[in-house]
Amino acid sequence: MKQIGVGILGFGTVGAGVADGLLKHREVMAKRLGVDIALKKIADLDIVTDRGISVPDGVLTTDAFSVVTDETVNIVVETIGGTGIAKKLVLDALAAKKCVVTANKKLLAEYGREIFDAASANGVDIYFGASVGGGIPIIRVLREGLAGNDIEAIYGILNGTCNYILTRMEREGLAFDVVLKEAQRLGYAEADPSLDVDGFDTAHKACILSALAYGFQPQLDKVQVEGIRSLSGTDVKYAAELGYRIKLLACIAKDGNEVEVGVHPTLIPLGHMLANVNDAFNAAMVKGDMSDYTMYYGRGAGRAPTASTVVGDIGDIARNLAHGETRYQRGIPNYAEEQASLRKAGDISSKFYLRFMLIDRPGAMGILATALGKYGVSISALSQKDVNGEGEPVPVVAMTHMAKTSNLDEALAEIAKSGVISEEPVKLRVL
């Protein structure tokens, strides 16, 4: 039986999980795949801390470059993260004609084309199934299962930290800051949670999904990204009263030669499958022209789920190498990159949830309604909420019909200048 050697860069949460999986399941993988996958090297700056894994002598090293140059290593697994040394090591591995497996969504979202071009130039594969959705096989679905479909849209809840926070805010009526601190205590959120709660982790994943679905990978800094940091418990409550649940949603769709990619807190009807993805779970819903809607659900992060997908990628590559072939296109195809463009945020149409703190004075409601109508924003439902005392600003919640984002923004700017509201209006998309 042919042996394929694996080297792991990074011995943190995911790296340790991958090592554990390869060591624990070596025999069963050999029976299933017909190839012996041997863990040859693990590189990390800290090789002293106990990870709860018994690693064979000689496997651990602090020299990451020795993993890349080791002749017994056929597959390099990058679990360092970020775009610093991880990028250099991945490019060096590809240049050394080693196949690469990575879960690094930031690296792929920001430097994907360079990485994939390097893989193609050197005739090796790069697999990245764990870069989106952790243990959910959404990458594999788009590359294989739905390859014959014209993908019309993808909607994803792709960040477990945000989903956990939003679930607790709704269930227990807690404020964002309170739940965030609890999430940090439990290990769901980092000490600096910005990447998660400000929506950029989800945006990295959305860019990768766009590239897989449409052959078009947008520049991250051009993508509209809204997080949940400023989301009020008041709006979570009002949304529930209207029959909706708020989720941080990645929205990817193609219309003609324009691709929509965005991340937004979004109201989803309570009866919708995505509305019932709670706590730290992730889900991706894909609409294909032949398959219609399919949904993929599971744990989107954590040692075991992410490592499971990484080990699956290693197994695929090892089987391919054992038979002297490559199975996939190398990386992400760029078949639409010359023709497609990112749809401007203002050109996107949606239904919206609006909340105004309306000053209690005659004619205020009329000014609000007139401004919305002036810019073609039609109201489907309007309700006034209770206030604590006379003379205080009155919460007014409106649900719109489909409206062009730029038109709505102009209407809201005019309303803000009119002096009839006491604070900036809240605008949330509705699925």
N, C-alpha and C positions, 0 to 999 in steps of 0.2 A: 504494500500500500504506500502510495506516495505521501511524503510529509511536506507540509507547508508551514513555514515559520512565521510567527507573529511577534511584533514588537510594539509595546504600548508607550506612548508619550504622555505622561501625567498619571499620577497614582492617587488622585483624589477620589471623590465619591463615585463618579462614573468609571474612571480607570480601574478602581478597585473592583467594581461590580463586573466589569468585562473580564478582568483577570480571574475572578472567582468563577464566572460562568465557563470560561475556557478550560480551567483546571477541573472543575467539578463534572463537566459534561463531555470531556474529551472522548471517552469511549463511545458514548451514545451518538455523538456527532460523527465519529468515524464510521459507525454502522450505517447511519442515515445517508451520509454524503459520499462515502467511499474514499475518504482522504483523511489522513492523520493531521490534525491542526495542533501544532506544538507552540507553547508560549516560550519564546526565547529570551526576550528582554523586556524590562520595565524601567523607564527613566523618570526620575523625579528628584527635585532638590532635597526633599525629605524622604530618606529611605529607612528612617529609624522608627517613626511612629507606627504603632501596631494598627493595621487595618482589619484585623480579624481573619486574615488569610495566610495560609502556610504556603510560601513561595519557595520553589526549589533554589538551592544554592547557586549563586552566579547569575541569577536572573536580574536582580536589582542593580541599578547603576545611577549615578548622578550625572552622567554624561549623555545627554540626549542625542548628540550627533553620532555617538557610537551605535545607537540603535538604527539610525538611518543608513549608516555605512556597513552594518553587519551583513555579511554575505549569506548568513543562515536565515535572515529575516526577509520574507517575501511580501508581507503585508504590514504596513505601518498604521497604527491606530492613534489618532490624535485626540486626546481628551483634555488638553491644557486649557483651551478656550481663549477668547479674545483674538486680536489681530496683530499682536507683537511677534514674539518668538514662535508662536504657533504657525503663523503664515510662513515664516522662513523655513521651519522644519518640514512643513507640508510640501513646499516647493522643492526643497532639497531631496525629499523622498521621491517625488515624482521624477526629478532629474536623474535620480539613481535608478529609475525604472522600477520603483516599488509601487504596488497598488496601495491606495490610501482609503481608510475609513475614518470619517469624522462626524461628530455631532455638533460642530461649531457653526451655528446659524449666523452669528455675527460675521465670521470670516467669509462665509458663502454669500451673504447678502451684500457685503461691501466689496469683496474682491473675487466673487464667483467666476467672472469671465476669465480673469487672469489664471485662476486655479484650474479651471476646466480646460483652457487652452493648453496649459502646461501638461495636463494629463493626456490630452489628445496628441500633442507633439511627441510625447515619449511612449505612446502606444500602451498606456496602462489605464486602469479603471480607478475612479474615485466614487465611493459610495457614501451616502449621507442620510440614510433612512431615519436616524434619530435626531436630525437637526430640526424637525418639525413634529411636534406631538409626542415626543418621548417614545412610549411603547405602542403608539398607534401607527399602523402601517400606511399612513396616507401617502408618503413618497412612493412606496411600492405600488399603491393603487393607481396613482396617476401615471406611473411609468409603464405599468403592465395591464392591470385589470381594466382600466378605462382608456387604454391607448387608442382604441378605435372610435372613441366618442369625440364629438366637438363639445368641449367643456363650456357651458354657458355661464356658470357662476360657481364660486366656492365661498362658503361662509364658515368661519372658524372661531371657536373659543379656544385660544391657543396658549393662554397663560394661566397656570394653576393658582398663582399667587393672587391675581386679580379676581379670579372666579371665587376663590375662598373668601376674599374680603367682601365681595358683592353678596354672596350667599349669607354671610353673617349679618351684614347690614340689613338685609330684607327680613330674615327670620327673627332677629332679635332687636331690630330697631336701633342698632348701635351706629355711632358716628364713624366715619372713615378712619380718623386718627386712632380711635380706640381699637378697632379691629386690626389695623396695621401693626400696632404694638404687640397685640396678641399673636399675630401671624409671625412676627419676628421672634417672639419668645418660643414658638413652636417649631421654628426652622423653615416655615413656608416662605418667609420673606428675608431678603438679605438686610444687613445693617444699613446699607444704602439701597433702598428699594426702587430707585429712580428708573432703572432699565425696565422693570416690570410695570409699576403703577403709572408711569408716564407713557406707556404703550409701545416703546421701542423694541422690546423683546418680541412682541406680537408682530410688529412691522417687519423685523428681520425675516420672520417665518412667512409672512405674506408675500414678500419679494421672491422668496424661493418658490412658493406655490405658483405665483404668477409665471415664473420662468418655466416651470414644468408644464403648466397648463397651456401656455400661449407662446412659448419660445421668446418671451420678452421679459427681461429683468430690469425694472425701473431703478433709477438712482434713489437711494434711500432718502436723501435730503429733499427730494421732490414729492415724496409721498405725504399725504395729509395724515397726521398722527395725533389723536386725542386720547389722553389717558383718563384715569378715574380719580386722580388726586383731588380735583375740585368738585367731585360729585357730592351732592347734598343728600342726606338721609330723607329730607323732605320730598325730593323728586323720586327716590326709591319707593317711598310710601304712596305718593300720588300715582305713580306708574302701576303699582299693584292694585290700587282702587279702580283703575281703568282697565284692568285685565292684562297687564303686561309685567314682564320681569326684565330688569336691565342687566345686560351682559356686555363685556368688552369684546367687540366683534371685529374680526378681520373680514373685509369684503373685497373679493376679487372677481371681476367680470370683464367680458370683452364685448364691445359694440362697434362693429365695423373694424376700423383700423385703430381704435382707441381702447386702451385697457384701463379699467378702473381698479385702483389699489388704494385701500384706506383702512384705518383703524379707528373705531369710534365706540363710545358707550352707546348702546342701541337698545331700544325697547322692542322686546320680542313677545308675541302673544303667548299667554300661559299654556295654551294647548299645543304649541309648537314643540317639536322634539328638542331643539336647542335650548329652549327655556328651562328644560328639566335636566340640564347638565349642571350639577351643583358641586360645591366644595372645591377640591383641588383637581377635579377631573377636567379633561379636555375633550373636544369633539370637532370634527370637520364634516360639513355637509357639502356634497358635490352634486351639481345638476349637469348631467350629460344629455346630449340630444337623443341618444338611444336608451341609456340607462335610467333616465329621469333622475329623481333624487335618491341618493344613497348617503348613509351617515356612518361615520367611524368614531368610536367612543372608547375612552380608556384613560389610564393615568398618563399625564403628559410630562411628568418629570419624576425624579427620584432615581436612586441607584439601580434597583432591579429592573424597572420598566425600560429605562433608557439603555441599560446594558444589554437587555434582551434584544433590542433592535440592532445594536452595534454587533453583537455576536452573530445575529442572523446575516448581517452584511458580510462579516468575515467568512461565514460558512459559504455564502454564494460565491465570493471571490475565490476561496480555496478550491471549491469544486471546479470552477472555470479554469483556474491555473493548472489543476491536476490533469485536465483534458486539453491543455494548450490552447485555450480560447478565451475571448472576452465576450460577455453576454449582452451588455448594454451599450448604448451610445456612451461615449466617455463624458460624464458630467451632464450638463443641461444643454439641450439643443437651442440654437439661437436662430431658428428658422424665420421668426417674425421680427427680429431686432431691427432690420433695415426699414421695415414698412410700418411697424406699430409705434404708437406714442402713448404716453401717459395722459389719461383724460384729466383735464383741469378740475380741481375740486369744485369750483363754482359752476361748472357745466353739469354736474351730477344732480339728478333729480331723486327725490325721496319724499316719503311722508315724514312729518316732524312732530315732536312733542315740544311745546313751548310753555314756559312759565314766566309770567310777569308779576312784579310787585307793583300793582297799580295804585297810584295815589288817589285817596278817597276824595274826589272832587267832581262836580258836574261836568259831563262831556268827556271824561277821561276814556271811558270804554269806546265811545264813538271815534275818538282820535286813533285809538289802537286799531279798531276794525277798518277804518278808512285807509290807514297806511298799509295794512296788509293787502287790502283789495287793490290799491293803487299799483302794486307790483305783482299782481296776479296770483297772490297767495290765498287760496280758498280754505276756509275753516270747516272741518267736518264735525267738530264737537267743541263746546266751550263751557267751562264751569268756573264758578267763583267759590273759593274756599272760605271757611270760617276764619275770623280774625279775633284777636284777644280783646281789642277795645276800639271804641269809636275814634275815627281820625287816623288810625294806623293804616299803612299800605295793605292793600287787599291782594292775596294771592289769586291770580287768574290763570287757569290752565287751558291751553288750546291744543287741539289735534288738527293737523292740516291734511288736506288731500295732497296728492303728488305736487311738489313744487321744486323749481330749479333753485339750487342752493344760492347762487348769486342774487337772484331776485329776492329771496327771503332775507339774505344778509342786508340788502339795501333797505328793505322794509324795517328791519330791526334797528338799523342805524338811524333811520328817520324817527322811529318811535323813541329811541334813547334821547335824541336831540329835542323832542317835543316837551320834555319835562313832566310827562305823565307817569313815569315809573321811577321808583326810588333806587333801583340797582340794575345792573346789566341783566338782560333777559337770559333765561336758560334755554338752550336749543339742543335737542337730542334727536337722533335719527330713529325712525321706526321701521322695523323689518316688515 
